Structure formats: structure tokens, C-alpha cells
Amino acid sequence: MLDLNGRTLLCAGNKITEKHLTIFRTWGVSEVTIESSDPCADDQEPELLPQNIAPELLQRLENELESYFQFATADHAVTRELRHYLIMKRARAALQAR
């Protein structure tokens, strides 16, 4: 990642730390696009839900999220991925709370 003058702010392959975020804010960086060097990155399988999740819990979580996505295009890749992520996150939280 380079600034407008060509100065390196972050080298490829480095993990972004809090120090990097501070530097980015200092130099006025408000957003970045991260590109994968893995040609198969877009074709990766989505992370699976925990195996011990009850079907009733899964249905309840899906119902809870329905209102969040009522105006979204259901078959859009981003919508599907976000919905899947939220269900996974809530499922894990519910299982840990037991």
C-alpha cells in the first residue's frame, strides 16, 4: 500500500495492526481494497455451521434475520454471504451460552 507520494504504508503479505490503522488515519486513508493473490479465493467454500446446532435453533436464527434482509436481493452473492456469516456468528454465540 502506497501513499500519494509513493511512500510504502504497508507491504504485501503483512497483517494489518492497530499501528497500521493509526498510520492510515494520519495519512487520510479512509478505505482500501484488498486483493487476494490466491486465484481460487473467490471460489472458496463458505465456512460451515457448527455440527451440533439444532435445526430449531437454526430456523429461529434465520427467522430473526429475515427483517434485516427484507429489501435485499436474496440471490445476490454479498447478501448470501452476509446472511450466512450472521447466522454462523449467532449460532456460535448461542452454543457458547449453553
Residue pairs with C-beta under 8 A, 6 or more apart in sequence:
1 8
1 9
1 10
1 11
1 29
1 32
2 8
2 9
3 9
3 27
3 29
9 20
9 23
9 24
9 27
9 29
10 16
10 20
12 37
14 20
24 32
36 42
46 81
46 84
47 84
47 88
49 58
49 87
49 88
49 91
50 88
50 91
50 92
50 95
52 95
53 91
53 94
53 95
57 91
57 94
58 87
58 91
61 87
61 90
61 91
61 94
62 87
64 90
65 83
65 86
65 87
65 90
68 86
69 79
69 83
72 79
73 79
74 80
